[in-house]
Amino acid sequence: MNGLNIRMTQPVQPPTDSEVAKWIGNEPYEYWKQVENLIEKQYPNIFSPEWLFGGKKHGWSRRYKKSRSFCTFIPEKNQFALLIVFGAKEREKVKIIHSSLSMYTRKTYDEAKTYHDGKWLFLTINSEDVVEDVIKLLEIKRKPKK
């Protein structure tokens, strides 16, 4: 981090929407709201997103989880990052759609580290193409409600 604080690290209370918007910037916040609305629409009444504080190093993140992790929104200075962890079976499904993902998402996925609990994909959401990729990837994590 080179001494620069890119995460929201004030431990007093979770950030408000307006604080997130100010921290990540207008365009990233539009993507944040777009992905948030997409989750609410495709997975109605499934998730109760919760703010988690990961200490001074990791700061605040907003986790979507129902029995197991779905995704985590990470507000970073001037950008919106999303974390999705794929287990072994999910990684097999990603292989099927891999070629349909944007070059950025494919490269980021291919370079993501695989740990004992899965492959940790940390995506910066910075275009409509990446939002479309996120839709496909989240559908692998959990089928949307019809």
N, C-alpha and C positions, 0 to 999 in steps of 0.2 A: 504494500500500500504506500510505501515511500513517505510515511508520516501523514499522508492525506487521509482523512476520514471519509470513506465513500458510503458507509452505512449509517443508518439512523440509530445512534447509540445512547440516547438519553433514556435512562432506565425508569424514570418516574412513572410514566403511563404510556400505553400504546399510542402511536401517532393517529391523529384525526385524518379524514380524507383530505382536508385542505393542506395539512402539513405534508402528507405524502405527495400531493400534487405539486406543491412548492419545491420539495426536495428532488423529485425525479424530473420535473419539467412538464410543460404542456403536452407535447407530442407523446412522450412515454406514458403520461397519465391517461391519455386517450386510449392507448393500447391496454393499459391496466384495466380501465373500465370496460373495454370491449371484451377482454378475456373473462373478467368477473361476470359480466352480463351473460356471456355465452355459457358459463358454468351454471348460472342460476336458471337459464332457459333450458339447457339440455339435461340438467340433473336437478329438477325442482325438488325442494324439501329434502335433499339428501345430505348436504353438507352444512355445517355451522362453522364457518371459517373462524379461526382463533388466532390472535396475535401472540407470538412467542418472542421472548427476549433471550438472545443467545450471548449476552455479555457484551463487553466493550469491543471485542474483536468482530463478532458477527451481527450485533445489533438486532433490530426488529425484523421479523418476517411474518407473513400471514399464511397459515397452513390450512389447507383443505384436506380433511381426513374423515373417513367413515370406516371404522374398524382397521383400515390400513391407509397408508399415505396415498393421497391422490396427486397433489402438487403443492408447491409453496411459492408464494409471491415474495420477492425480495426487492424492496425499494432501495436503489442505489443512487448516489449523486448523479443527476442528469440521465438516468436510465432505469428501466424496469427489467429485472431479471426473473426468470421462472425456473424452479428446480422440479424435475420429474425423475423419480427413481424407478427403473425398470428391472423387474425380477427376470429369472431365466426364461420362463414361458412368454413373458411380454417381449423380451428381446427377440424371440423367434418370430413374433408377430410384426415387430418393427422391420425385420429383414424383408418381409413381404411388401411393405409400403415404402421401403427405404428410397427406391428410385423416384418416387413421386414427391419426395420432400425437396425443399429448396436446397441449393448448393451449400448455403451457410449452415442450415440445420443438419444436413448430412455430414458435413465436415466436423461440426461441433459434436454430433452424436458419435462419430467414428473416433474422435479424439478423447471422448469422455472416459474417465477412469471407472473400471468395474471393481467394486468392493465385495466383501462377503455377502452383503445384503442387496446387491444389485448394481446396475450401471447408473451413475449419477449424471444426468444431463442437466447442465446449467446453461440455459439459453437467454441471451439478451433479446428482448422482444422489441425490434426496431423497424418492422415493416409489416405490411399486410400479408406478405408471403409467409412470414414467420408466424403470424396469427393463424393462418390457414394450416400450417404445419402443426401448431399446438393443438388445434381441433382434432386432427388425425391422431396425434400421439395420445391425447387424453381419451379418445375413443378406444384405444388399446388398453388403457388403464381400467376403464369402466365403460360399458355400453350405455349410450344415452337413453333416457326414457323416451318412449314414442309419444 
